[in-house]
Amino acid sequence: MIFVLLCLFGQAASELVQVVLDDAKAGCKAAHQTFEGTFLPCMEDAYEGQFHHDWGKNKGNAHFAIKFDPPESGCYQIEEYHPGGNAMCSPYMVQNARLDVDYCNGLSKTFTINQAEKPAQWNKVGELMFYEGNVGRLIMSNSVNEQCGVAECFMVADAFRLTKVADSCSRAQVSESKPKPTSPYTKGLLRLALTSSDGRADKSGMAAEMQLRRHGSEIEMTLLAHYGFEQVKIQGFRAVSGRRLQGADAGASQLVDVRFGAYGGNTEESDLATLRTLLNAKLSGSGVEVADAEVHWGKAAEFSLVEPPAGIAAWIFVVAFSAVALALLIPTIIFVRRRCARGAGQHAADDKAAPSKAEAATNEVLVTEKAAGEVQAGADDKDVEAASVSTTEELQGASELISSSSEEGKSNDDEARAASPKEQAEVGEQVLNTVV
């Protein structure tokens, strides 16, 4: 039981990492002058029943590329699948089909595949190192030198299978067969501004890059002769998007970087005009012309260290400028908001204090008026009291006068009773005059 568990555990631990890239399903692909298959004798044993081809035309210009994003870093075995089991299909299959593989970190390798043999099966191409995060590419392209069993050969791109076989490839698998020279080794990057001889726009730069790939050996020979290298080897190609120069009569130009390594030679040679002339002579008939050329050496020859395209640089400037503007604008906004909040608070406090002041002034006026009223009322009361006293005194005086008059009148009455009528009348008149 333990043995079975160990076997199952070992089988799971050794499970292969494998990726199939199908021309009909690959999401990251780029095609130029290629078409889906419609010839039934070739479709019957194509992978998943479909493939791409060039209709036997546009030789040297058609290509079909599929990107490979490694799930893990390691050494991958590359296998190719093509149709051709039917006798009506096999004569059109190319005996020297070209496959370019971009692998590792900026390296490129060319393989030759005989698609006239071993159809409808996986055929080993080679083993190359791929790193997770560094996307590779497998590119099938046609050529004017294709060979097949009929007059018109069909370039075919069907499917690829990549299987991780080890954590790293041996040096013998990734090194060149030529003996290593003893001269100093130099890294170089040749940047070419290419124009299309037919005036067609190449927005992606893929067509221009493919033309250089097909003439890689001619470029190596040109660099070898111009700089006097003992040995030179192209390691990779890359179209530089976002930057284009204007050609005189051939329309917009496309920049393509060619990375190479060389031994010996004179890297101080700076006659780029002569280099451009030699390259155009080698690329004659390829459909592209070199409008300008420049060379970088050493660390500047790395793809990642060469100046970025102008479009990217412009975006970097815009982002940086926006960040600085925001950094200056945000504190200003905060300061203004604080000042506004402080001013609004002061106005609110003033508005709140204004009714209190008015109320206090009103109360003060009311108190003053009340006090004045009380004073006036007191004065009036005193006047009334004095008048009342005076009136009372006057009434008392009048009362006393009346009383005295009454007493006098009584005594007079008594005297009148004893007097004569004439005397009584005189006394009554006197009394009346006294009262009045």
Secondary structure, DSSP 4 states (H G I P E B T S, - for coil): -HHHHHHHHHHHHTPPPEEEEETTT-SSEEEES-EE---HHHHTTSGGG--EE-TT-STTT-EEEEEE--SS-EEEEEEEE----STTTGGGB-TTEEEEEEETTTEEEEEEE-TTSS-SS-EEEEEEEE-TTS-EEEEEE--TT---SSSS-B-EE-EEEEEEEESS--HHHHS-SSPPPSSPEEEEEEEEEEEETT----SSSHHHHHHHHHTHHHHHHHHHHHHTEEEEEEEEEEEETT--PBPSSS-B-EEEEEEEEEEES-TT---HHHHHHHHHHHTTTSSEEEEEEEEEEGGGGSGGGSPPPHHHHHHHHHHHHHHHHHHHHHHHHHHHHHHHHHHHHHHHHHHHHHHHHHHHHHHHHHHHHHHHHHHHHHHHHHHHHHHHHHHHHHHHHHHHHHHHHHHHHHHHHHHHHHS-HHHHHHHHHHHHHHH-
